Amino acid sequence: MSERNIRVEPVTGDAVEDQEVEIVERKGLGHPDSICDGIAEHVSQALANAYLETVGKVLHFNTDETQLVAGNSAPAYGGGDVVDPIYILVVGRATKYYACEETGEEYIIPAESIALRAAREYLAENFEDLDLETDVIVDVKLGEGSGDLQNVFGEDGAEVPMANDTSFGVGHAPLSETEQIVYNTERRLVEEFDGDYLGTDIKVMGKREGDQIDVTVAAAMVDEHLTDIDAYQAAVAEVEAFVADLATSYTDREVEVYVNTADNIEKEAVYLTTTGTSAEQGDDGSVGRGNRANGLITPNRSMSMEATSGKNPVNHIGKIYNLLSTRIAAAVYDEVDGVREVRIRLLSQIGQPIDNPHVADASLVTEDGVEVGDVEAEVAAIVDRELADVTSVTEDVIDGKLPTF
């Protein structure tokens, strides 16, 4: 019998698929908020690995306040210019000096240089239409962490880290049909779509009313690869057809696809960019203003407002519990017969072991003929098992195996 405080109860209200209206959003890789998320998380991984290589353990840091100030551009068919560069500021806290009590050795960690290198590396790997020499300025300001949080972080000898905050994480499974369409529209456009003119800033909004799903896509087009307004319109039509086709992989419901609905073709006022992201002109960004830890924004579901990207992966509940609750929800849905939908909520107390939350709540929608009591013990056992393995989340995050946005 587990000593952890695990509760299993019925969900209040209808399953999401039974609700009359469902809204789902995803901000793509090149959206300014997602750019900040991606840089913050890549910097986080770089710092964690640097600490491991230097002192043998991850030291206190957070880079979850990264900001983007939009530039200014003059896009034009055949290729325009970035007039004022995008400005990115990696902001946070990091340990820059460490003295080992056991050996007496002292270490100086060049945290800001590590962060700058990681940020530019992330941009180079993901945004081929962005000229790192002229289109973007990357700056880093990392202060030291507060003493009390550093002390909570560094509980030497403890097998399981202590929570850095009294906070919560939430996850759900399975993804609804609308959620699957929205998530995979952006991902598959980036990974599979054959068209150099498509930028990385792809925002997808899904709306389901009854059995009608509308998918609205805002897709930044890259001017260098388009010759005129006719080529632009053809590109939009190709994106629309691609999305309409992929939607059939996830639903038998009726789906309507709309691409770049703000365009005014007569005035040739269209979503044309030089770099493939709206960050080049007027659209600022911040960590945590976009997708939740599962890659979606889902107002029909319970959500945490915590920014997941950039937080330290050792004991920051805003990161660990959002990722862990999503993992637990998927495990419950996959392993327990008769569960139609599951929501997991994990609440911590600052200073307490992260494998022993203040409460772990599993809320279920079960299939007809199945009562929550029929599966309660099985669900609780899975929650208990995954909590006991909470430190694997840290390892997977540092290794880049768990996306955070």
N, C-alpha and C positions, 0 to 999 in steps of 0.2 A: 504494500500500500504506500503510495507516494505521500511525502510530507508537503508537497507543493500545493498551493491553494488553486486548484483547478475546478472550474465550474463549467457544466454543460447544460445548455438550456435551449428552448425553441426561439427562433427569430420572431420578433414582434413585427407583424405585417406580412405582406406578400413577398414571395421570391421576386427578384428583379425581372426575370422573364415574364412574370405574370402582371407586372405593373403596366398601366396603360401608356405611360410616357417614360422614356429613358433617354438620357443625355450623356454622351461620352466624348471626351476630347483627348487629343495627343498633340503635343508640340514637338515637331521633328528635330533632328540632330542640329540643324542650322538655325533654329529659332534662337534669338538672343538669350532667352532664359536657359535654353538647353545648352547653348555654348558655355554659359557660366557653370551649369551643372557638370558638363563634361570636363572642363578645365579643372574645376575644384576637385573632382573625383580623381582625375589623373595625377594631379599634384599630391593629393592625399596618398595615393598608392606609391608615388615616388618617395615621399617622405617616410612612409612606413618601411619601405624596403631599405632606404638609406640608414634608418635607425637600426634595423635588424642586422645589416652588414657591419655597422660601426660598433654598436654596443651590445648586440645580441638580443635586443627586445625593442618593442615599439614604445617610443616616448610620447609625452603629451603634445598634441597639436590639434588644430581644427582649421580648415580652409573654406568654411561654408558661408563666407560673406563676400565671395567674389562678385564683382560688378562689371557691367559693360555699358559704356557710353557710346551711343551710335555715332557713326561718321556722317559724311555727306558725299553724294555721288552724282554723276551725270551719265546715266546709262544711255546707250545708243546702239541701234542695230549694227552688228558687225564688231562691236566692242566700244565700251565707254570708259570712263575714268572714275576712280575714287578721288574726290576733291579734298576731303578732310578724312584722315584715317580713323578707324574704329579704335577706341581706347578701352583696354581691359585692365582692371586692377584686381590682382589676387590678394585678398585681404584675409587675415586670420591670426592665429596664434601658433607658435611652434617653439619647441625646445631647441636652443642653439648651443647650450653648454651642459655637459653631463659629467659628474664626478662619481665614479664607481666606489661605493663604500668598501666593498670586499677587497679590491685590488689597489685602490688609491689612484688608479689611472684617471686622467682627465681628458675629455673629448670636446672639441669644438666642431659643431655640425653646421655646415654652410647652408642653412635651411632656405634662405632666400634665393641663392644660386640654384639650388636643386629645384625649387618651385618654378623659377623662371624658365629653366631648361625644359621641365616637364610641360609647362603651359605651351611653349612654342612647339614642342614635339607633338602635342595633341592637335594643335591647329594644322601642322604640316601633314599629319596622317589623315585628317578628316575633311579638309577644305581645300581641294586642289585649285579652286578658282580664286582663292585668297592669296595675294602676294604678301608674304610675311615681311618683305623689305619695305613696302610702301603703303600697304592697305591697313595695317594694324600696328598699334603700339601696345606692348605688354609691360605692365609694371607690377611690382610685388612689394607689399608692406606686411610683414609678419611680426607681431609683437610677441612678448612672452605671455604664457598662461598665468592665470591667477593662482596664488599659492595653495588655496584650499582645494581647488579642483586638481591641481597637480598632485597633491597628497592623496586624494581619493583615487586618482589614476594609478599612482605608483605603489600600491599595496604589495610590496615584495613578499614572496612566500605564499601568497594566496593562489590556489589552483584556479579559481574562477574570479575574474575581475569584479570590482564593486561598481555599481551603477553610478554614473556621473551626475544624474539628475532624477528628479521625480517626474516621470513623463510616461508616455504610452506609445505603442505602435499598433497598427491594425492592418489586417490583410483579409482577402477573400478568395474563394474558388467555387466553381470554375468561372472563367470569363464568359460573359453572355455573348450571344452572337454579335450584337452591336459592338461590344468591347473588342472582340476578335477582329472584326472588320476594321475598326478604327486603328488599332495597334498595327495590324499587318499591312494596312494601306501605306502607312509611312515607311515601315521597315522594308517592304517588298519594292516600293518605288525606289528606295535608296539602293537596295541590294540587287534587284533584278531588272529594273526598267532600262531599256536600251535607248538612251537619248542624252547626248552630252549637254543639251540645252536645259535640262532640269537641274535646278539648284538643290542645296541641302535643306533650305528653309521650307519645310512642308508641314503645314498645320492642318489637322484633320478634325472635323467635328461631326459626330454622328448623332442623329435624332431618330428614335423609333416611336411612332404612334401606332399602337396596336400592332399590326403586322406589316406596316409600311416603314422602311428604313431609308432615311435621306442621309447621304454622305456629302458634306461640303468640304472641299479641299482648296486651301490657299497654297499654290505652288510657285515659288520664285523661279523665274526663267532667266537664264544667263544670256546676256545680249550678244556676246561674241559668237554664239552658235546659231543666231537667227538673223536672217537678211532683211526682213520687213514684217509688216503687220500680218500679211498672209501666212508667213512662216510661223509667226507667233500663234495665230489661230489654229493652225494645223497641229502645233505642238500641244496646245491645250486639249484639242480633240483626242490626241493620242493618249494623253494622261487620263482623260475621262474614260476612254474605252478600256484601258488597262485596269483601272479601279473597278469598273462595272464587272469586268470578267473575274477579277480576283474575289469579289464579294460572293460569287456563286460557290466558292470553296467553303464558305462559312455559314451560309443560310439558304433556305428555300423561300424566304420572304421576298416580297417585292423590294427592290433597291433602286433608288434614283441617285445619280451622281452629279454634283455640280462643282465645276472647277473655276476658280478665280472670278467669283461673282461680282466683284467690285469693278471689273474692267468696263471701260467705256470705249468700245471699238471705234465709234464715229470720231471721237476726239483723240484716239490712239493713246488714251490714258490707261495703261495696262501694267501688270505686275512684272516689269522688266528690271533686272538688276545686273550689275557688273560682276559681283562676287558670289551670287547665289544665295544671299541672305539679306533680310531686311535690316540687319545690323549696320549695313553700309549707309543707311539713310533714315534716321529718325526713330528707330525702334531700339530702346535701351533694354538691358536685361539684368537679372539678379538670380543668384542661386535660390532654389526653393519656391519660385513663383510659377513653376510649370508642372510637369508630370510628377506624380507621386512615385513611390519606390517601385511600383509594378509597371511603370511606364505610361500610366493613364491618369486622367482627371475624371473622376466618376461621382457626380453629385447624387446619384441614386444609392451610393454605398457610403458606409462609414469611412471617413478618411482622417488621417493625421495631418496637421498643418506644418509639421516639422520638415525642414529641408534635410534630405537624406545625404545628398552628395557633399563630399568634402569633410564631413564629420569623421573623427577618428574611429577606426573600426574595432577598437578594443573594448571600450566601455560606454560609448556614447549611445544612449538608448534611442535617441532620435534616428539613428542609423540602424542599429542592431535589431531593435524590436520591430521596426517596420519590415525589414527584410525577413526576419525570423517568422513573424506572424503570417506573411505571405507563403513562406515555405511550409509552415504547419498546415495552413488551410489547404494547400495543394495535396499534402500527404493524407489528410483526413478524407478529402474527396476521392482520391485515387484508391485508398485502401479500405474504406468502410462502405459496405454495400448498404443501399437504402438512403444514402445522404444525397440530396439534390443540390444543396447550396450550403456553404459554411462561411461564417465570419469569425475571425480570431482577433481578440483584443488582449494585449499584454501591457500591464501597468507595473512600473518599477518604483522603488523607493531609493533615493540617493543614499549611497553608502552601503547598500545591501547587495549580495551576490546576484549577478545578472541571470544566473540559472534558476533563481528562486524569486519570481516576480511577486508583487503584492497581491495580484490576482491574474490568472490566465483564464479568459472567458471564451468558450466556444459556443457560438449560437448557430443553430442548425435549422434548415428546412429539409424535412424528410419526405421520402416518396410515400404515396398513398399506401396505407396498411402498415407503415413503419412508425413507431413511436420513438421519441427521443430517448426514452428509458431503455429501449431495446438496444441502442448502440452507445449509450453513455459511457460504459466501461471501456469499450474499444477506442472511442474518441479520446477519452482522458488518458489512456495509455500512450497514444500517439503524441499527444501534447507533452506528456511527461518525458517521453523518449527524446523528442526534439529539443526540449529545454535542457536536458542533460548534455546535449551535444551543441550547445549554443556557441562555443568557441570555434566551431567549424565555420560559422558565418564570418568570423574575423579572418580566418585563413583564406576563404574563398574571395572575400572582398579585396584583400591585399594582392591576391593572385589575378584579380581582374575577371573572376568567373561569375560574379553577381552584378548585373547592371543595377544602377541606382536611380535611373530616370527614364 
